Amino acid sequence: MSENQLYFAPMEGITGSIYRRAHHRIFGGVDRYYAPFIFTNPKGKISKKDLLEIAPEHNEGCWVVPQLLSNCAEDFIATAHTLKGLGYDEVNLNLGCPSSTVASKGRGSGFLGEKEALKAFLADIFDKTDMKISLKTRIGLNRADEFDDILDIYQAFPVEMLIVHPRIRMDYYSGKPDMEAFEKASARMPFPVCYNGDIFTAAAYGRVSEKYSDIRHWMIGRGLLSNPALCREIRGGDCASREELADYYHTIRDEYEVRLQGNKKVVFLMKEFWHYISWILSEEDRQEIDVLMHLRDGAEFFRKAEEIAANCTVVKGQGFHSEMEVHKF
C-alpha cells in the first residue's frame, strides 16, 4: 500500500514562493505545494508579481502546482499554455474560493452556482488544454444538496484529481466539514479524490485518515500555517524546535525585506506569521504575541519578534484551534 500524499493548500497572500522555499528547506514533509491562484487573461500573460511567485527558478526544490482562477475558457486555456511554457504539466482550477469579491463575479465557489456554464467551461478547457487539470472545489454555493449535480458534472471529465473542501461557500471556514458530502465524492468519482479541511494536528490526521483509509491524498492549509512541522509529525518525526522556528521567521522576514519596499508591508506579513505560529506555543508566548500584534512601530515590532523567536516554547501536540477540539471527525 502506497504512502499517503500530503499537500500544502494555497493560501492567498501567504503561501507564496518565499514561504514555500523556507518551509521546504527547514521542515519539508510536503509532497506538493499548491500555489495561490493566478487570474487568467485572454493573452495568457502572467504579471511580474505572479511570475515572482510561480517561476520555477523561484521555487527551486519544491513540487509546485499552479492554480488558476477563471470562468472564461479562452482565458484559462491561454494562461495554462503560458504555464506549460514555464515547464509545468499540471494546472489546478479554483472552484473553492469563498471570498465575496471573487464569488460575486462567478469565479471560485461562485462558479458552482452556474452549473450549465461550468459544464461548458470544463468541456472546453479539457478539450483544448494540453496539461493535466485538477479541481479544487467546495460542495456548493448555498446548500450541500447542490453537490450531487456538481459531481455529475465533474464525473464526465478526465480530472487529474478532485480536491474537496467539504463546506459550502456560505460557510467560509466556519462550522464542521460535511463528511457525508466528502464520502459521496470519494465513492462516486472515477479519479483520485483529495480531502481538505480542518486537519490541525497529527492526532486529527490520524483519526480521519484511519476512518477513510482508502484516501491517499490529503491537503492541509491552516494546520501547516500554525504548525509548519505538521507533515513531519504525521510521518512520525519531531515537532518544530525553537531553533527551526527562529530560522523560519528570519528567512521569511529577510526575503520579504529584500522583495518589498517599506517596513509596513513586512510588519503586516510577519504579524500574520506569528498569529498562526502562536497556536503551537506556550500560553506565556501567546500573551507576548498578543502584545506584538498591537505594536505599530516597525523597529519596536521587530525587536519584540526577535525576543519571541529566541525564547519561545513549542508545545507538542498543539495546533490551530487544537485545544478547542473543534472536530473529532
Phi, psi and omega in degrees: 000128184288155179289144178296147178262135182243128185239146177267120182292150176285129179234109186305131177080357183238302191270054176280190186297323179298313181296314182298314181298316180296316180297315181298317182291318189271320186246317180062203178086352182263130180279324177214142173253121176268123185281146175304152190298150173249133173288137180271161174212162188300329182269357179073014182285137177251129185297159177301321180298315180290326178296326176299332182270328191251339183301135183306325181292344177263003182227036185302130177088347182259137171275107185249136173246116179290150178240137180246143175246116187198152166229016178239114185300319181301316180294318180300311183299316181295317182288323176298322178298320177296318179295324177297322178296337177275355177109002180277145178243001178220144175226145182250131178266126179276111173238030185231341185302123183269358184305136181300321182293335178271307185296326181294341179261013178073027177240169183060223180293341178296333180292336182294341179274000181236070193297320180292319177295321178297317180298316180294320179299311182295320178301319182291312185289325178288332178284326191244002179256120182270056179209161171288141180235120173253159182237139172244119192229154162268176184265359178168169179275305184242337185217148179291335181287358173286342191294329179302312180293323179295318178295324176302321179292309183300322187298338184278355186238157181279066183291132179294317177196141176254116179263117186251119168260104192281062170226156171276166182301320184292343178285337191053249180236020182259169179073177184270136175304142182274090185289335175297319178294319178297317179300323179298316179294315183294330181281327189267329191283139180274004180233169182300141177242136181245136177268137177221124175148115168061035170265100189252342181219163176297326179295318178296317177300317180301318181295311186286325180287331176290320180293321180248066188290346178274351180276129183252354186234127185225129179246135183233134179245273184299331178299323179278333175294322182274329178228090184295345177266011187300315180296324177296317178296318179303326182267017172092008181271185183283158172286170180296142175262162176302318182295320178294317180297321178295317178298316179301309180300310183296319181297310181294315179301311184296320181289325175294322179297326177287317185282321187261153178258120176102136181295330186300318180294318181292319178301315180301312181294323180285334172294320177296319177304308183289331176303312181287314182299331183305333184293339180256008182257172180292163179299322178298317178297321181294327175293321178294322178291327175298320175297316180303320184295337183264001179278134181254329180286127184300313182298318180294320179300311184292328175296315181293318180297322179296320178297317180294316181299325183281339189233001186292158180237121178277133178255109183299137178095348177276161178192184183303118181059018187296324183289346179272348183047056186304307184228132178261359183053000000 
